[in-house]
Amino acid sequence: MTRKLESEEFCYVEVEIRVKTDHAILVHDCKREAWLPLSQIEDADDVLEPGHHVELLIPTWLATEKGLI
């Protein structure tokens, strides 16, 4: 499901997926690790498996809170 997005509210982050659970993924951006809830990832239906390098669209507030931007 894709919601109507406004550029200030969402941003892309490039990360490696380290761990996946039913509700979240642990990602690494070469500087830090952070848990991201799947419910906050746009198009989380995409393949999100450990070891994959992906570009995720997430809320800017979450990226800021987790130190990913």
HUDAMO-V840297 format. One line per field, one symbol per residue. ss: DSSP state (H for helix, E for strand, L for the rest). phi: phi as a letter, one per 40 degrees, with the letter a starting at -180 (. if undefined). psi: psi as a letter, one per 30 degrees, with the letter a starting at -180 (. if undefined). A space follows every 50 residues. Layout:
BEGIN
ss=???
phi=???
psi=???
END
This chain:
BEGIN
ss=LLLLLLLLLEEEEEEEEEEELLLEEEEELLLLEEEEEHHHELLLLLLLLL LLEEEEEEEHHHHHHLLLL
phi=.bccbbdccbacbcabccabbcbabcbbbgbabacbcdcbbcfccccbbd gccbbbbbddccccdcgcb
psi=kklkkkeffllkkklkkekkafflkklkgfellkkkkffgkkhffljikk fkkljkjlkeeeeeefgf.
END
